[in-house]
Amino acid sequence: MLKTILVPLTGNEAETVALHVAFQIAKGFDGHVDALFVKPDPRDAVPLLGEGVSASLIDEILVAAEEETARTQAQARTAYDAAREAAGAPVAEWPEAGRGYSARWQEVVGRPEDRVPEAGRLNDMTVFGANARDLGALTYAALEATLIGSGRPLLLAPKRVPATVGTVASIAWNGSIQGARAVAAALPLLAKADKVHVLTAETAATRGAARIQELVDYLAWHGIAANPAPVVVGNESVGAALLRVANTLGTDLLVTGGYGHSRMREMILGGVTRYLLAHADLPVLMAH
């Protein structure tokens, strides 16, 4: 079951879609959405100024940082309130036996790349908005830290609110540990899907056709009927090929492992994860 979903907020417009997607999923599981605003400690900016800086300048920097935080906090709270009201989610400040569909606003102080993964460890899923090209540096750092360090799945919302999430699911499968964790995390969503496809691109990283059938059989033990869907990679990248086939199949949820290789290798050579983070136009569930 998916009972608790975390949505980190920074005041970015893309997060409106993340909120709507989180509420879509939570409603289907009678679950709870936690909207988390991480307030940066303005004192963190002071060491960057170096020595010999006057006290008055430090005060100005602190005041400016606090004002910027107040502005982004107000934007994030407005987006949360509007999304919660549109989704019809009651406010619940604490868990209670029998409590169902609900939402809560939370604030913590610290660095997003530290506090978001920490919060994500005690949620069933963390939802980030839009794709990586539209995220600020701090939000993208928090996204990568959450994917790698939370131990829980991450869902990347598309640019626009999708009509459905998980009606047609496609699994990008290469037999990796990360892929297996993504499938396990997605089981509650896959069980609700009308159609499930297993996409496998024939590359050196895949484990062969036999492993495709093994995944199909594994899903069948869970009562999930899945169809193998080979992906032919031509001159495009594997990530582009996966998205092309997924969209052709009408996919509204792509399930995949994240960072099967090191982040440094993907940064230098490119990789499926970085491509999906930058170009995905449908909801993507990742696990590391």
C-alpha positions, 0 to 999 in steps of 0.5 A: 500500500501507498499510505504516505507521500512526501512532496518537497516544496520550494515555491517553484511553479513546477511543484504545483504539478507534483502536488496534484500528482501526489493527491491523485495517487494518495486518493486512490490508496486512501493515503496521506500527503505531507507537503514539506517546506525546508527553510534554509538557515540564513546563517549558512550564507555567512561563511561563504562571505569570507573573513573581514566582512563587516557586521552590518553587511552580514546583517543585510545578508541575513535580512535579505535571506530571511525575506527571500525565504518568506517569499518562497514559503508564501508561494509554496503554501499558496500552491499547497493550499490550492492543490489540497482544496482542489483535491478535497483532502482534509487536513490531518496534523497527526496519524489516527486509527481509521483516518484516510485521505488527508494532507499536512503542511510541515516546515523544517530548517536546514539544507534541502539535500539533507532534510528531504532524504531524511523525511523521505525515509519515513514516507512511501514515496517522494514526489518532485515536480517537472523535469530536471531542466526546470529545477533550481540547483538546490532542488535538483541536489535534493532530488538526487540525494533523495533518490540515492539516500532515502531508500524509498522510491521517487516519482518525477511528475511531468510538466503538466498534470496528467489525466491519470497516473498508473492506468498503463504502466511500463517497466524499463527492465534491465535486470539490475538491482535498482530496477528490481527495487523500483518494481518492488516499490511500484507493486501497489500501483502496478496491481491497480494498472489496466495494462503493464508492459515490460520494456527491455532495450537490447544493449550490453546492459540488459540480461537477455530475454530469459530475464524478461520472462522471469519478471513477467512470471514474478509479476504474475505471482502477484496477480499482475499480467504483464506483456513483454515489449522489446525496445529497438534502439537505433541512433537514439539514446536508450533513454530516448528509445524507452520514452518513445516506446512508452509514449507509443503504448500510452504509458502514464507511469514509467517504472525504472531503476535510478543511477545503476552506474555512478552519478559521475559516470552518468554525468560524463558519459550520459545515461538513462537516469540523467536522460529521463530526469531531463526529458521525461514527459510522463510520470516516472517512478525511480528507485536506487 
